[in-house]
Amino acid sequence: MKKLFTFCLAVMGCMMVYAQDDVNHAYEFVKADGTVIPNGSTVVVDRVVKEEDPETGEEIVMVVADFTVKNVSGTDDGLVRLVNTITRIDNGSYSTCAMGLCIPGKTEVEEFYSSHASIPVGATAGDLQTEWYADAYGQCIVELQIEIGQKYGVNDFEFLDFGPSITAVFDYPDPSGVKELGQGLYATEVARYTIGGAKTSAAQKGVQVVRLSDGSTRKIVVR
């Protein structure tokens, strides 16, 4: 009887371990360079972008994620959305425009959904524009879970299965409090352009393309 009980515990243990990774891998989290982020990974996000608020002239500090979601399912039929669970936010606000809908900045621990979208086979959802607007040094930790579904009604999402999940640690460390800085890029704005490519300034309203010192660009709307 004891051997049977021990065997059952072993089997249950294996089942529990299996269940932790029992996810649908039709979609994956990938970095900007295409590297797959394995399910359950913790990703340190420490790329800091600094911009000037066109209205107040104050400095805006953003810790910007470079990951996205890729469709590796072999079909275009599915829909996907992200569950964002903020488990820690020292200050500022967390914002995302994942799947095409910009969610107003969140300032407290909470859970919320992104919009949903259909991603073509082999393609990604593009720039998720997921970032932490930091008012001071600290961290913002967010768990991101892929949910897979299908169209329901006109615009509704019907849940079918869970995809991979990752934990994103947005880190803006105090340089005076650590011996060495991380590998993040501290990028600053070097120029602004209109959508047509003409050079402009922060005072001009409309959609602008901001070029940063690390060579990357970001599209912003100045109101």
C-alpha positions as CSV (number, residue, x, y, z in Angstrom):
1,M,0.0,0.0,0.0
2,K,2.8,2.4,0.9
3,K,4.5,1.7,-2.5
4,L,1.2,2.4,-4.3
5,F,0.7,5.6,-2.3
6,T,4.3,6.7,-3.2
7,F,3.7,5.9,-6.9
8,C,0.5,7.9,-6.9
9,L,2.3,10.9,-5.4
10,A,5.0,10.6,-8.0
11,V,2.4,10.5,-10.8
12,M,0.5,13.5,-9.3
13,G,3.8,15.4,-9.1
14,C,4.5,14.7,-12.7
15,M,1.0,15.8,-13.7
16,M,1.4,19.0,-11.7
17,V,4.7,19.8,-13.4
18,Y,3.3,19.0,-16.8
19,A,0.2,21.2,-16.1
20,Q,2.5,24.2,-15.4
21,D,3.7,24.0,-19.1
22,D,0.5,22.7,-20.5
23,V,0.0,25.7,-22.8
24,N,-0.9,26.2,-26.4
25,H,2.2,27.3,-28.2
26,A,0.4,28.5,-31.3
27,Y,1.6,32.0,-30.4
28,E,5.0,33.0,-28.8
29,F,6.5,36.0,-27.1
30,V,9.6,37.1,-29.2
31,K,12.1,39.8,-28.9
32,A,12.5,42.5,-31.5
33,D,15.3,40.5,-33.1
34,G,13.1,37.4,-33.4
35,T,14.5,35.5,-30.4
36,V,11.8,33.4,-28.8
37,I,11.2,34.1,-25.1
38,P,10.3,30.7,-23.5
39,N,7.1,30.3,-21.5
40,G,7.5,31.2,-17.9
41,S,10.6,33.5,-18.5
42,T,11.3,36.6,-16.5
43,V,12.5,39.4,-18.8
44,V,14.3,42.4,-17.4
45,V,13.2,45.6,-19.4
46,D,15.8,48.3,-18.8
47,R,15.8,50.3,-22.0
48,V,15.2,53.9,-20.9
49,V,14.0,56.5,-23.3
50,K,13.9,60.2,-22.3
51,E,11.7,62.8,-24.0
52,E,10.6,66.3,-23.4
53,D,6.9,67.0,-22.7
54,P,5.9,69.4,-25.5
55,E,3.4,71.2,-23.3
56,T,5.3,71.6,-20.0
57,G,8.9,71.1,-21.1
58,E,9.5,68.6,-18.4
59,E,11.4,65.4,-18.9
60,I,9.5,62.2,-19.6
61,V,11.2,58.9,-18.6
62,M,9.9,55.7,-20.3
63,V,11.2,52.2,-19.7
64,V,10.4,50.6,-23.0
65,A,9.8,46.9,-23.8
66,D,11.0,45.4,-27.1
67,F,9.1,42.1,-27.2
68,T,6.0,41.3,-29.2
69,V,3.7,38.3,-30.0
70,K,4.3,36.0,-33.0
71,N,1.8,33.7,-34.8
72,V,3.5,30.3,-35.3
73,S,0.2,28.3,-35.5
74,G,0.0,27.9,-39.3
75,T,-3.4,29.5,-39.5
76,D,-4.8,33.1,-39.7
77,D,-8.2,32.1,-38.2
78,G,-7.4,32.7,-34.5
79,L,-7.5,35.8,-32.3
80,V,-5.1,36.7,-29.6
81,R,-5.1,39.1,-26.6
82,L,-2.9,39.8,-23.6
83,V,-3.8,39.7,-20.0
84,N,-1.7,42.3,-18.1
85,T,-1.3,41.7,-14.4
86,I,0.6,44.5,-12.6
87,T,2.0,43.0,-9.4
88,R,4.3,45.9,-8.5
89,I,4.5,49.5,-9.5
90,D,6.7,51.8,-7.4
91,N,5.6,55.0,-9.1
92,G,4.4,56.4,-12.4
93,S,2.1,54.5,-14.8
94,Y,2.1,51.4,-17.0
95,S,0.8,51.8,-20.5
96,T,0.3,49.5,-23.5
97,C,-1.2,49.8,-27.0
98,A,-1.0,46.0,-27.6
99,M,-3.2,44.7,-30.4
100,G,-4.0,48.2,-31.6
101,L,-5.9,49.7,-28.6
102,C,-4.1,52.1,-26.3
103,I,-5.1,51.5,-22.6
104,P,-5.0,54.5,-20.3
105,G,-2.0,54.4,-18.0
106,K,-2.4,52.2,-14.9
107,T,-1.0,53.4,-11.6
108,E,-1.9,50.6,-9.2
109,V,-1.7,46.8,-8.9
110,E,-4.5,45.4,-11.1
111,E,-5.3,43.0,-13.9
112,F,-6.7,44.1,-17.3
113,Y,-7.0,42.9,-20.9
114,S,-5.5,44.3,-24.1
115,S,-7.7,44.5,-27.2
116,H,-7.7,41.4,-29.4
117,A,-6.4,41.0,-33.0
118,S,-5.7,38.5,-35.7
119,I,-2.0,38.0,-36.5
120,P,-1.1,36.6,-39.9
121,V,0.8,33.3,-40.0
122,G,4.5,33.9,-39.3
123,A,4.0,37.5,-38.5
124,T,4.1,39.5,-35.3
125,A,1.8,41.9,-33.6
126,G,4.4,44.6,-34.2
127,D,5.4,47.2,-31.6
128,L,3.2,46.6,-28.6
129,Q,4.2,50.0,-27.3
130,T,4.3,48.6,-23.8
131,E,6.2,50.8,-21.4
132,W,6.4,52.1,-17.9
133,Y,6.4,55.9,-17.4
134,A,8.6,56.3,-14.4
135,D,8.3,59.3,-12.1
136,A,11.4,58.2,-10.1
137,Y,13.8,55.3,-9.8
138,G,12.3,51.9,-9.1
139,Q,10.5,49.0,-10.8
140,C,7.2,48.0,-12.3
141,I,6.6,44.3,-12.6
142,V,3.9,43.0,-15.0
143,E,2.9,39.4,-15.8
144,L,1.7,39.0,-19.4
145,Q,-0.4,36.0,-20.4
146,I,-1.4,35.2,-24.0
147,E,-5.0,34.2,-24.4
148,I,-6.1,32.5,-27.7
149,G,-9.6,32.8,-28.9
150,Q,-12.0,33.2,-31.8
151,K,-14.4,35.8,-33.1
152,Y,-17.7,35.8,-31.3
153,G,-20.5,38.0,-32.6
154,V,-19.4,41.2,-34.3
155,N,-16.4,42.3,-32.2
156,D,-16.3,40.0,-29.2
157,F,-13.6,37.6,-28.2
158,E,-14.4,34.0,-27.2
159,F,-11.7,32.4,-25.1
160,L,-10.4,29.0,-26.3
161,D,-7.0,28.4,-24.6
162,F,-4.0,29.8,-22.7
163,G,-0.8,30.6,-24.5
164,P,2.6,31.2,-23.0
165,S,3.2,33.8,-20.2
166,I,6.2,35.9,-19.2
167,T,7.0,38.3,-16.4
168,A,8.4,41.7,-17.4
169,V,10.5,43.6,-14.9
170,F,10.6,47.2,-15.9
171,D,13.7,48.5,-14.2
172,Y,14.9,52.1,-13.7
173,P,17.8,51.8,-11.3
174,D,19.3,54.6,-9.3
175,P,22.9,55.0,-10.6
176,S,24.1,56.1,-7.2
177,G,22.6,53.0,-5.6
178,V,24.3,50.3,-7.7
179,K,27.9,49.5,-8.6
180,E,27.3,48.8,-12.3
181,L,24.5,49.7,-14.6
182,G,22.6,47.0,-16.5
183,Q,22.7,46.4,-20.2
184,G,19.9,48.8,-21.0
185,L,20.2,51.6,-23.5
186,Y,19.7,55.1,-22.1
187,A,18.4,56.8,-25.3
188,T,17.6,60.4,-25.8
189,E,15.8,62.3,-28.5
190,V,18.0,63.7,-31.3
191,A,15.4,64.8,-34.0
192,R,11.7,64.9,-34.9
193,Y,10.1,64.6,-38.3
194,T,6.6,64.7,-39.7
195,I,5.1,61.6,-41.3
196,G,6.2,63.1,-44.7
197,G,9.8,63.3,-43.5
198,A,10.2,67.0,-42.9
199,K,12.0,68.0,-39.8
200,T,9.8,69.5,-37.1
201,S,9.7,70.5,-33.4
202,A,7.9,69.5,-30.3
203,A,5.6,72.5,-30.6
204,Q,4.0,71.3,-33.9
205,K,0.8,69.3,-33.4
206,G,0.1,66.0,-35.1
207,V,1.8,62.7,-35.7
208,Q,5.5,62.8,-35.4
209,V,8.4,60.4,-35.8
210,V,11.0,60.8,-33.0
211,R,14.6,59.6,-33.8
212,L,16.6,58.5,-30.7
213,S,20.3,58.5,-30.0
214,D,20.4,54.7,-30.2
215,G,19.2,54.8,-33.9
216,S,15.6,53.7,-33.2
217,T,12.5,55.7,-33.9
218,R,9.1,56.1,-32.2
219,K,5.8,57.4,-33.5
220,I,4.1,59.9,-31.2
221,V,1.0,62.1,-31.3
222,V,1.4,65.7,-30.2
223,R,-1.9,67.4,-29.2
